[in-house]
């Protein structure tokens, strides 16, 4: 694992959204890397207005993929594309 340069470590704080993947217990290599390098970080709530609009854009594709049975890579690609096509401005604004 590479070290974070002193300048970056001192001036950078990583804001995370509380996704459960970032908080895995046990063998979480990302957590271990952050601890080893001294990277400052904190978890913000997932509904924070600080988060960029792209976070809201993932809802439709994720929902579409979860609702379809994807047995092949092609099925998965089709489901993701279908979800992106369902995305509209109203969904992003809410």
Gaussian input, Z-matrix of N, CA and C with variables (Angstrom, degrees):
# hf/3-21g

backbone

0 1
 N
 C     1     B1
 C     2     B2     1     A1
 N     3     B3     2     A2     1     D1
 C     4     B4     3     A3     2     D2
 C     5     B5     4     A4     3     D3
 N     6     B6     5     A5     4     D4
 C     7     B7     6     A6     5     D5
 C     8     B8     7     A7     6     D6
 N     9     B9     8     A8     7     D7
 C    10    B10     9     A9     8     D8
 C    11    B11    10    A10     9     D9
 N    12    B12    11    A11    10    D10
 C    13    B13    12    A12    11    D11
 C    14    B14    13    A13    12    D12
 N    15    B15    14    A14    13    D13
 C    16    B16    15    A15    14    D14
 C    17    B17    16    A16    15    D15
 N    18    B18    17    A17    16    D16
 C    19    B19    18    A18    17    D17
 C    20    B20    19    A19    18    D18
 N    21    B21    20    A20    19    D19
 C    22    B22    21    A21    20    D20
 C    23    B23    22    A22    21    D21
 N    24    B24    23    A23    22    D22
 C    25    B25    24    A24    23    D23
 C    26    B26    25    A25    24    D24
 N    27    B27    26    A26    25    D25
 C    28    B28    27    A27    26    D26
 C    29    B29    28    A28    27    D27
 N    30    B30    29    A29    28    D28
 C    31    B31    30    A30    29    D29
 C    32    B32    31    A31    30    D30
 N    33    B33    32    A32    31    D31
 C    34    B34    33    A33    32    D32
 C    35    B35    34    A34    33    D33
 N    36    B36    35    A35    34    D34
 C    37    B37    36    A36    35    D35
 C    38    B38    37    A37    36    D36
 N    39    B39    38    A38    37    D37
 C    40    B40    39    A39    38    D38
 C    41    B41    40    A40    39    D39
 N    42    B42    41    A41    40    D40
 C    43    B43    42    A42    41    D41
 C    44    B44    43    A43    42    D42
 N    45    B45    44    A44    43    D43
 C    46    B46    45    A45    44    D44
 C    47    B47    46    A46    45    D45
 N    48    B48    47    A47    46    D46
 C    49    B49    48    A48    47    D47
 C    50    B50    49    A49    48    D48
 N    51    B51    50    A50    49    D49
 C    52    B52    51    A51    50    D50
 C    53    B53    52    A52    51    D51
 N    54    B54    53    A53    52    D52
 C    55    B55    54    A54    53    D53
 C    56    B56    55    A55    54    D54
 N    57    B57    56    A56    55    D55
 C    58    B58    57    A57    56    D56
 C    59    B59    58    A58    57    D57
 N    60    B60    59    A59    58    D58
 C    61    B61    60    A60    59    D59
 C    62    B62    61    A61    60    D60
 N    63    B63    62    A62    61    D61
 C    64    B64    63    A63    62    D62
 C    65    B65    64    A64    63    D63
 N    66    B66    65    A65    64    D64
 C    67    B67    66    A66    65    D65
 C    68    B68    67    A67    66    D66
 N    69    B69    68    A68    67    D67
 C    70    B70    69    A69    68    D68
 C    71    B71    70    A70    69    D69
 N    72    B72    71    A71    70    D70
 C    73    B73    72    A72    71    D71
 C    74    B74    73    A73    72    D72
 N    75    B75    74    A74    73    D73
 C    76    B76    75    A75    74    D74
 C    77    B77    76    A76    75    D75
 N    78    B78    77    A77    76    D76
 C    79    B79    78    A78    77    D77
 C    80    B80    79    A79    78    D78
 N    81    B81    80    A80    79    D79
 C    82    B82    81    A81    80    D80
 C    83    B83    82    A82    81    D81
 N    84    B84    83    A83    82    D82
 C    85    B85    84    A84    83    D83
 C    86    B86    85    A85    84    D84
 N    87    B87    86    A86    85    D85
 C    88    B88    87    A87    86    D86
 C    89    B89    88    A88    87    D87
 N    90    B90    89    A89    88    D88
 C    91    B91    90    A90    89    D89
 C    92    B92    91    A91    90    D90
 N    93    B93    92    A92    91    D91
 C    94    B94    93    A93    92    D92
 C    95    B95    94    A94    93    D93
 N    96    B96    95    A95    94    D94
 C    97    B97    96    A96    95    D95
 C    98    B98    97    A97    96    D96
 N    99    B99    98    A98    97    D97
 C   100   B100    99    A99    98    D98
 C   101   B101   100   A100    99    D99
 N   102   B102   101   A101   100   D100
 C   103   B103   102   A102   101   D101
 C   104   B104   103   A103   102   D102
 N   105   B105   104   A104   103   D103
 C   106   B106   105   A105   104   D104
 C   107   B107   106   A106   105   D105
 N   108   B108   107   A107   106   D106
 C   109   B109   108   A108   107   D107
 C   110   B110   109   A109   108   D108
 N   111   B111   110   A110   109   D109
 C   112   B112   111   A111   110   D110
 C   113   B113   112   A112   111   D111
 N   114   B114   113   A113   112   D112
 C   115   B115   114   A114   113   D113
 C   116   B116   115   A115   114   D114
 N   117   B117   116   A116   115   D115
 C   118   B118   117   A117   116   D116
 C   119   B119   118   A118   117   D117
 N   120   B120   119   A119   118   D118
 C   121   B121   120   A120   119   D119
 C   122   B122   121   A121   120   D120
 N   123   B123   122   A122   121   D121
 C   124   B124   123   A123   122   D122
 C   125   B125   124   A124   123   D123
 N   126   B126   125   A125   124   D124
 C   127   B127   126   A126   125   D125
 C   128   B128   127   A127   126   D126
 N   129   B129   128   A128   127   D127
 C   130   B130   129   A129   128   D128
 C   131   B131   130   A130   129   D129
 N   132   B132   131   A131   130   D130
 C   133   B133   132   A132   131   D131
 C   134   B134   133   A133   132   D132
 N   135   B135   134   A134   133   D133
 C   136   B136   135   A135   134   D134
 C   137   B137   136   A136   135   D135
 N   138   B138   137   A137   136   D136
 C   139   B139   138   A138   137   D137
 C   140   B140   139   A139   138   D138
 N   141   B141   140   A140   139   D139
 C   142   B142   141   A141   140   D140
 C   143   B143   142   A142   141   D141
 N   144   B144   143   A143   142   D142
 C   145   B145   144   A144   143   D143
 C   146   B146   145   A145   144   D144
 N   147   B147   146   A146   145   D145
 C   148   B148   147   A147   146   D146
 C   149   B149   148   A148   147   D147
 N   150   B150   149   A149   148   D148
 C   151   B151   150   A150   149   D149
 C   152   B152   151   A151   150   D150
 N   153   B153   152   A152   151   D151
 C   154   B154   153   A153   152   D152
 C   155   B155   154   A154   153   D153
 N   156   B156   155   A155   154   D154
 C   157   B157   156   A156   155   D155
 C   158   B158   157   A157   156   D156
 N   159   B159   158   A158   157   D157
 C   160   B160   159   A159   158   D158
 C   161   B161   160   A160   159   D159
 N   162   B162   161   A161   160   D160
 C   163   B163   162   A162   161   D161
 C   164   B164   163   A163   162   D162
 N   165   B165   164   A164   163   D163
 C   166   B166   165   A165   164   D164
 C   167   B167   166   A166   165   D165
 N   168   B168   167   A167   166   D166
 C   169   B169   168   A168   167   D167
 C   170   B170   169   A169   168   D168
 N   171   B171   170   A170   169   D169
 C   172   B172   171   A171   170   D170
 C   173   B173   172   A172   171   D171
 N   174   B174   173   A173   172   D172
 C   175   B175   174   A174   173   D173
 C   176   B176   175   A175   174   D174
 N   177   B177   176   A176   175   D175
 C   178   B178   177   A177   176   D176
 C   179   B179   178   A178   177   D177
 N   180   B180   179   A179   178   D178
 C   181   B181   180   A180   179   D179
 C   182   B182   181   A181   180   D180
 N   183   B183   182   A182   181   D181
 C   184   B184   183   A183   182   D182
 C   185   B185   184   A184   183   D183
 N   186   B186   185   A185   184   D184
 C   187   B187   186   A186   185   D185
 C   188   B188   187   A187   186   D186
 N   189   B189   188   A188   187   D187
 C   190   B190   189   A189   188   D188
 C   191   B191   190   A190   189   D189
 N   192   B192   191   A191   190   D190
 C   193   B193   192   A192   191   D191
 C   194   B194   193   A193   192   D192
 N   195   B195   194   A194   193   D193
 C   196   B196   195   A195   194   D194
 C   197   B197   196   A196   195   D195
 N   198   B198   197   A197   196   D196
 C   199   B199   198   A198   197   D197
 C   200   B200   199   A199   198   D198
 N   201   B201   200   A200   199   D199
 C   202   B202   201   A201   200   D200
 C   203   B203   202   A202   201   D201
 N   204   B204   203   A203   202   D202
 C   205   B205   204   A204   203   D203
 C   206   B206   205   A205   204   D204
 N   207   B207   206   A206   205   D205
 C   208   B208   207   A207   206   D206
 C   209   B209   208   A208   207   D207
 N   210   B210   209   A209   208   D208
 C   211   B211   210   A210   209   D209
 C   212   B212   211   A211   210   D210
 N   213   B213   212   A212   211   D211
 C   214   B214   213   A213   212   D212
 C   215   B215   214   A214   213   D213
 N   216   B216   215   A215   214   D214
 C   217   B217   216   A216   215   D215
 C   218   B218   217   A217   216   D216
 N   219   B219   218   A218   217   D217
 C   220   B220   219   A219   218   D218
 C   221   B221   220   A220   219   D219
 N   222   B222   221   A221   220   D220
 C   223   B223   222   A222   221   D221
 C   224   B224   223   A223   222   D222
 N   225   B225   224   A224   223   D223
 C   226   B226   225   A225   224   D224
 C   227   B227   226   A226   225   D225
 N   228   B228   227   A227   226   D226
 C   229   B229   228   A228   227   D227
 C   230   B230   229   A229   228   D228
 N   231   B231   230   A230   229   D229
 C   232   B232   231   A231   230   D230
 C   233   B233   232   A232   231   D231
 N   234   B234   233   A233   232   D232
 C   235   B235   234   A234   233   D233
 C   236   B236   235   A235   234   D234
 N   237   B237   236   A236   235   D235
 C   238   B238   237   A237   236   D236
 C   239   B239   238   A238   237   D237
 N   240   B240   239   A239   238   D238
 C   241   B241   240   A240   239   D239
 C   242   B242   241   A241   240   D240
 N   243   B243   242   A242   241   D241
 C   244   B244   243   A243   242   D242
 C   245   B245   244   A244   243   D243
 N   246   B246   245   A245   244   D244
 C   247   B247   246   A246   245   D245
 C   248   B248   247   A247   246   D246
 N   249   B249   248   A248   247   D247
 C   250   B250   249   A249   248   D248
 C   251   B251   250   A250   249   D249
 N   252   B252   251   A251   250   D250
 C   253   B253   252   A252   251   D251
 C   254   B254   253   A253   252   D252
 N   255   B255   254   A254   253   D253
 C   256   B256   255   A255   254   D254
 C   257   B257   256   A256   255   D255
 N   258   B258   257   A257   256   D256
 C   259   B259   258   A258   257   D257
 C   260   B260   259   A259   258   D258
 N   261   B261   260   A260   259   D259
 C   262   B262   261   A261   260   D260
 C   263   B263   262   A262   261   D261
 N   264   B264   263   A263   262   D262
 C   265   B265   264   A264   263   D263
 C   266   B266   265   A265   264   D264
 N   267   B267   266   A266   265   D265
 C   268   B268   267   A267   266   D266
 C   269   B269   268   A268   267   D267
 N   270   B270   269   A269   268   D268
 C   271   B271   270   A270   269   D269
 C   272   B272   271   A271   270   D270
 N   273   B273   272   A272   271   D271
 C   274   B274   273   A273   272   D272
 C   275   B275   274   A274   273   D273
 N   276   B276   275   A275   274   D274
 C   277   B277   276   A276   275   D275
 C   278   B278   277   A277   276   D276
 N   279   B279   278   A278   277   D277
 C   280   B280   279   A279   278   D278
 C   281   B281   280   A280   279   D279

   B1=1.4496
   B2=1.5293
   B3=1.2976
   B4=1.4576
   B5=1.5236
   B6=1.2881
   B7=1.4585
   B8=1.5202
   B9=1.3048
   B10=1.4605
   B11=1.5206
   B12=1.3275
   B13=1.4649
   B14=1.5232
   B15=1.3276
   B16=1.4663
   B17=1.5163
   B18=1.3369
   B19=1.4614
   B20=1.5135
   B21=1.3232
   B22=1.4597
   B23=1.5285
   B24=1.3000
   B25=1.4570
   B26=1.5283
   B27=1.3157
   B28=1.4561
   B29=1.5250
   B30=1.3130
   B31=1.4666
   B32=1.5307
   B33=1.3056
   B34=1.4631
   B35=1.5226
   B36=1.3372
   B37=1.4568
   B38=1.5233
   B39=1.3122
   B40=1.4553
   B41=1.5247
   B42=1.3271
   B43=1.4635
   B44=1.5213
   B45=1.3179
   B46=1.4579
   B47=1.5197
   B48=1.3383
   B49=1.4590
   B50=1.5164
   B51=1.3051
   B52=1.4571
   B53=1.5152
   B54=1.3283
   B55=1.4526
   B56=1.5255
   B57=1.3079
   B58=1.4597
   B59=1.5280
   B60=1.3210
   B61=1.4595
   B62=1.5127
   B63=1.3160
   B64=1.4586
   B65=1.5241
   B66=1.3193
   B67=1.4673
   B68=1.5246
   B69=1.3023
   B70=1.4557
   B71=1.5185
   B72=1.3043
   B73=1.4550
   B74=1.5281
   B75=1.3043
   B76=1.4602
   B77=1.5179
   B78=1.2918
   B79=1.4601
   B80=1.5318
   B81=1.2932
   B82=1.4568
   B83=1.5290
   B84=1.3446
   B85=1.4641
   B86=1.5222
   B87=1.3306
   B88=1.4686
   B89=1.5295
   B90=1.3261
   B91=1.4723
   B92=1.5272
   B93=1.3188
   B94=1.4684
   B95=1.5301
   B96=1.3383
   B97=1.4693
   B98=1.5172
   B99=1.3449
   B100=1.4708
   B101=1.5253
   B102=1.3218
   B103=1.4632
   B104=1.5311
   B105=1.3290
   B106=1.4635
   B107=1.5296
   B108=1.3142
   B109=1.4647
   B110=1.5233
   B111=1.3152
   B112=1.4592
   B113=1.5198
   B114=1.3242
   B115=1.4623
   B116=1.5284
   B117=1.3077
   B118=1.4628
   B119=1.5255
   B120=1.3278
   B121=1.4649
   B122=1.5182
   B123=1.3223
   B124=1.4615
   B125=1.5096
   B126=1.3203
   B127=1.4571
   B128=1.5146
   B129=1.3217
   B130=1.4536
   B131=1.5245
   B132=1.3070
   B133=1.4568
   B134=1.5273
   B135=1.3222
   B136=1.4627
   B137=1.5273
   B138=1.3112
   B139=1.4633
   B140=1.5140
   B141=1.3137
   B142=1.4555
   B143=1.5300
   B144=1.3424
   B145=1.4649
   B146=1.5290
   B147=1.3453
   B148=1.4597
   B149=1.5249
   B150=1.3155
   B151=1.4660
   B152=1.5218
   B153=1.3127
   B154=1.4560
   B155=1.5331
   B156=1.3183
   B157=1.4705
   B158=1.5268
   B159=1.3287
   B160=1.4668
   B161=1.5203
   B162=1.3386
   B163=1.4587
   B164=1.5281
   B165=1.3216
   B166=1.4620
   B167=1.5236
   B168=1.3070
   B169=1.4610
   B170=1.5282
   B171=1.3036
   B172=1.4687
   B173=1.5197
   B174=1.3279
   B175=1.4625
   B176=1.5220
   B177=1.3260
   B178=1.4738
   B179=1.5244
   B180=1.3463
   B181=1.4630
   B182=1.5306
   B183=1.3360
   B184=1.4646
   B185=1.5298
   B186=1.3202
   B187=1.4558
   B188=1.5248
   B189=1.3153
   B190=1.4603
   B191=1.5169
   B192=1.3199
   B193=1.4676
   B194=1.5261
   B195=1.3419
   B196=1.4698
   B197=1.5233
   B198=1.3250
   B199=1.4630
   B200=1.5301
   B201=1.3169
   B202=1.4677
   B203=1.5245
   B204=1.3224
   B205=1.4581
   B206=1.5274
   B207=1.3057
   B208=1.4595
   B209=1.5282
   B210=1.3279
   B211=1.4577
   B212=1.5213
   B213=1.3157
   B214=1.4591
   B215=1.5281
   B216=1.3160
   B217=1.4640
   B218=1.5280
   B219=1.3079
   B220=1.4659
   B221=1.5261
   B222=1.3465
   B223=1.4706
   B224=1.5279
   B225=1.3263
   B226=1.4628
   B227=1.5278
   B228=1.3321
   B229=1.4693
   B230=1.5242
   B231=1.3247
   B232=1.4721
   B233=1.5317
   B234=1.3340
   B235=1.4649
   B236=1.5235
   B237=1.3323
   B238=1.4708
   B239=1.5252
   B240=1.3234
   B241=1.4633
   B242=1.5247
   B243=1.3174
   B244=1.4654
   B245=1.5275
   B246=1.3354
   B247=1.4606
   B248=1.5137
   B249=1.3179
   B250=1.4700
   B251=1.5179
   B252=1.3347
   B253=1.4627
   B254=1.5277
   B255=1.3269
   B256=1.4713
   B257=1.5201
   B258=1.3164
   B259=1.4595
   B260=1.5363
   B261=1.3099
   B262=1.4665
   B263=1.5345
   B264=1.2931
   B265=1.4693
   B266=1.5196
   B267=1.3201
   B268=1.4598
   B269=1.5250
   B270=1.3390
   B271=1.4733
   B272=1.5082
   B273=1.3101
   B274=1.4652
   B275=1.5194
   B276=1.3219
   B277=1.4652
   B278=1.5214
   B279=1.3361
   B280=1.4737
   B281=1.5035
   A1=108.41
   A2=115.60
   A3=118.85
   A4=111.50
   A5=115.46
   A6=121.51
   A7=110.43
   A8=117.08
   A9=122.10
   A10=106.56
   A11=116.67
   A12=119.03
   A13=110.18
   A14=116.71
   A15=121.15
   A16=112.35
   A17=117.92
   A18=120.42
   A19=111.83
   A20=116.59
   A21=120.46
   A22=110.52
   A23=117.65
   A24=121.19
   A25=110.86
   A26=116.94
   A27=120.19
   A28=113.71
   A29=117.65
   A30=119.42
   A31=113.88
   A32=118.11
   A33=121.15
   A34=110.26
   A35=116.54
   A36=122.35
   A37=107.33
   A38=116.13
   A39=121.98
   A40=110.05
   A41=116.48
   A42=121.68
   A43=107.69
   A44=116.64
   A45=121.34
   A46=109.87
   A47=116.23
   A48=119.99
   A49=115.33
   A50=118.93
   A51=120.18
   A52=113.24
   A53=119.16
   A54=122.20
   A55=108.17
   A56=117.14
   A57=120.62
   A58=112.18
   A59=118.26
   A60=121.25
   A61=112.96
   A62=117.75
   A63=121.70
   A64=111.83
   A65=116.34
   A66=120.36
   A67=112.55
   A68=118.17
   A69=120.89
   A70=110.78
   A71=115.09
   A72=119.73
   A73=109.03
   A74=116.75
   A75=120.33
   A76=112.83
   A77=117.50
   A78=123.80
   A79=112.39
   A80=117.78
   A81=121.77
   A82=108.08
   A83=116.49
   A84=120.10
   A85=112.36
   A86=117.05
   A87=119.74
   A88=109.78
   A89=116.14
   A90=120.38
   A91=110.01
   A92=116.04
   A93=120.00
   A94=111.17
   A95=116.87
   A96=120.35
   A97=110.34
   A98=117.08
   A99=120.43
   A100=110.77
   A101=116.93
   A102=120.26
   A103=110.81
   A104=116.89
   A105=121.15
   A106=111.76
   A107=116.16
   A108=120.03
   A109=112.62
   A110=117.29
   A111=120.04
   A112=112.75
   A113=117.24
   A114=121.12
   A115=109.70
   A116=116.68
   A117=121.17
   A118=108.52
   A119=116.45
   A120=120.01
   A121=109.59
   A122=115.15
   A123=120.44
   A124=108.50
   A125=115.44
   A126=121.50
   A127=109.30
   A128=116.12
   A129=122.26
   A130=107.27
   A131=117.73
   A132=119.25
   A133=109.79
   A134=116.12
   A135=120.32
   A136=112.92
   A137=119.11
   A138=121.25
   A139=114.06
   A140=117.67
   A141=121.34
   A142=111.70
   A143=118.02
   A144=120.36
   A145=112.12
   A146=117.04
   A147=120.42
   A148=112.45
   A149=117.27
   A150=119.78
   A151=110.88
   A152=116.71
   A153=120.67
   A154=111.26
   A155=116.56
   A156=121.00
   A157=113.94
   A158=118.63
   A159=120.15
   A160=111.13
   A161=117.19
   A162=119.70
   A163=110.57
   A164=117.21
   A165=120.86
   A166=111.59
   A167=117.22
   A168=121.02
   A169=112.63
   A170=117.48
   A171=120.23
   A172=112.48
   A173=118.92
   A174=121.17
   A175=112.86
   A176=117.34
   A177=120.44
   A178=111.97
   A179=119.27
   A180=118.43
   A181=112.58
   A182=118.12
   A183=120.45
   A184=110.48
   A185=116.19
   A186=120.98
   A187=111.04
   A188=116.78
   A189=121.01
   A190=110.99
   A191=116.79
   A192=120.42
   A193=110.44
   A194=116.56
   A195=119.71
   A196=111.87
   A197=117.38
   A198=120.53
   A199=113.22
   A200=117.61
   A201=120.99
   A202=109.96
   A203=115.61
   A204=119.32
   A205=107.82
   A206=115.49
   A207=121.30
   A208=108.73
   A209=116.07
   A210=120.73
   A211=112.64
   A212=116.42
   A213=120.15
   A214=109.42
   A215=115.12
   A216=120.77
   A217=109.73
   A218=116.41
   A219=120.75
   A220=110.98
   A221=116.94
   A222=120.87
   A223=110.67
   A224=116.10
   A225=121.32
   A226=111.11
   A227=116.67
   A228=121.15
   A229=109.73
   A230=116.67
   A231=120.68
   A232=111.25
   A233=117.18
   A234=120.80
   A235=110.88
   A236=117.60
   A237=120.87
   A238=110.24
   A239=116.68
   A240=120.32
   A241=110.77
   A242=116.67
   A243=120.77
   A244=110.17
   A245=116.25
   A246=120.33
   A247=112.64
   A248=117.49
   A249=120.64
   A250=110.75
   A251=117.09
   A252=119.46
   A253=111.87
   A254=117.37
   A255=121.31
   A256=112.31
   A257=116.94
   A258=121.20
   A259=110.78
   A260=116.15
   A261=119.92
   A262=109.09
   A263=116.52
   A264=121.36
   A265=111.79
   A266=117.38
   A267=120.64
   A268=110.54
   A269=117.13
   A270=120.80
   A271=111.19
   A272=117.46
   A273=122.26
   A274=110.50
   A275=116.88
   A276=121.42
   A277=112.89
   A278=117.88
   A279=120.95
   A280=112.06
   D1=132.88
   D2=-178.46
   D3=-83.35
   D4=152.81
   D5=179.16
   D6=-83.72
   D7=147.13
   D8=173.33
   D9=-82.60
   D10=135.12
   D11=-179.59
   D12=-61.38
   D13=150.89
   D14=-177.71
   D15=-55.72
   D16=-41.80
   D17=-178.89
   D18=-60.48
   D19=-44.77
   D20=179.98
   D21=-69.08
   D22=-43.90
   D23=-177.89
   D24=-60.48
   D25=-38.04
   D26=-177.04
   D27=-77.08
   D28=-25.53
   D29=-173.76
   D30=-110.52
   D31=-7.52
   D32=-172.83
   D33=-110.71
   D34=133.74
   D35=173.27
   D36=-127.99
   D37=121.99
   D38=-178.80
   D39=-81.75
   D40=125.18
   D41=176.05
   D42=-99.83
   D43=123.11
   D44=-179.26
   D45=-113.87
   D46=154.21
   D47=-172.24
   D48=-93.79
   D49=7.03
   D50=177.85
   D51=83.01
   D52=9.29
   D53=175.40
   D54=-54.59
   D55=135.01
   D56=-175.39
   D57=-61.15
   D58=-23.02
   D59=178.13
   D60=-64.75
   D61=-24.63
   D62=179.80
   D63=-82.44
   D64=-14.34
   D65=-173.08
   D66=-115.95
   D67=22.58
   D68=-179.16
   D69=-58.02
   D70=142.15
   D71=178.40
   D72=-88.15
   D73=157.28
   D74=176.20
   D75=85.03
   D76=-119.46
   D77=-171.46
   D78=-87.44
   D79=61.35
   D80=179.20
   D81=-93.46
   D82=101.01
   D83=-174.98
   D84=-67.60
   D85=-28.54
   D86=179.02
   D87=-68.14
   D88=-44.71
   D89=178.37
   D90=-60.93
   D91=-44.41
   D92=179.59
   D93=-62.09
   D94=-40.21
   D95=179.53
   D96=-64.33
   D97=-44.05
   D98=179.35
   D99=-61.43
   D100=-40.90
   D101=179.00
   D102=-66.74
   D103=-44.28
   D104=-177.99
   D105=-63.39
   D106=-40.56
   D107=-176.51
   D108=-86.32
   D109=-10.46
   D110=-179.20
   D111=75.11
   D112=23.34
   D113=-179.76
   D114=-68.38
   D115=122.22
   D116=178.12
   D117=-75.08
   D118=137.69
   D119=-179.95
   D120=-155.96
   D121=160.61
   D122=174.54
   D123=-152.07
   D124=159.41
   D125=-179.97
   D126=-102.83
   D127=125.73
   D128=176.11
   D129=-100.15
   D130=159.94
   D131=178.27
   D132=-69.78
   D133=149.11
   D134=-174.02
   D135=-66.15
   D136=-23.55
   D137=-179.77
   D138=-94.80
   D139=14.36
   D140=-175.85
   D141=-64.07
   D142=138.91
   D143=176.62
   D144=-68.15
   D145=-8.78
   D146=177.28
   D147=-72.57
   D148=-17.78
   D149=-176.42
   D150=-77.27
   D151=143.02
   D152=-179.15
   D153=-70.07
   D154=157.23
   D155=-178.48
   D156=-59.31
   D157=-22.42
   D158=-178.44
   D159=-60.05
   D160=-28.85
   D161=178.64
   D162=-59.18
   D163=-40.43
   D164=179.17
   D165=-71.16
   D166=-24.84
   D167=-178.91
   D168=-69.87
   D169=-21.47
   D170=-177.79
   D171=-80.22
   D172=-14.39
   D173=-174.93
   D174=-61.00
   D175=-49.76
   D176=-177.85
   D177=-63.17
   D178=-50.47
   D179=178.97
   D180=-60.20
   D181=-41.20
   D182=179.26
   D183=-62.41
   D184=-45.79
   D185=-179.51
   D186=-62.09
   D187=-41.99
   D188=179.85
   D189=-64.45
   D190=-44.36
   D191=179.62
   D192=-63.01
   D193=-42.58
   D194=-179.05
   D195=-65.99
   D196=-29.14
   D197=-176.60
   D198=-85.72
   D199=-9.36
   D200=-178.54
   D201=-113.85
   D202=147.01
   D203=176.92
   D204=-86.42
   D205=112.77
   D206=-178.80
   D207=-105.59
   D208=101.19
   D209=-178.11
   D210=-92.72
   D211=-19.93
   D212=-179.38
   D213=-129.27
   D214=166.75
   D215=176.40
   D216=-59.72
   D217=-40.80
   D218=-179.83
   D219=-62.78
   D220=-39.61
   D221=176.38
   D222=-60.47
   D223=-42.62
   D224=-179.96
   D225=-63.70
   D226=-46.35
   D227=179.09
   D228=-59.72
   D229=-43.81
   D230=-179.91
   D231=-63.49
   D232=-40.95
   D233=179.93
   D234=-65.97
   D235=-41.96
   D236=178.69
   D237=-63.56
   D238=-45.73
   D239=179.37
   D240=-63.01
   D241=-39.41
   D242=177.37
   D243=-61.58
   D244=-42.76
   D245=177.88
   D246=-63.02
   D247=-41.44
   D248=178.78
   D249=-65.47
   D250=-35.38
   D251=179.13
   D252=-69.86
   D253=-25.08
   D254=177.98
   D255=-79.68
   D256=-13.58
   D257=-177.86
   D258=-69.93
   D259=129.84
   D260=177.20
   D261=-131.54
   D262=169.63
   D263=-176.10
   D264=-62.11
   D265=-35.66
   D266=179.59
   D267=-60.92
   D268=-40.50
   D269=177.84
   D270=-62.33
   D271=-39.32
   D272=-179.00
   D273=-68.35
   D274=-39.53
   D275=-176.91
   D276=-72.18
   D277=-25.54
   D278=-177.99
   D279=-82.36

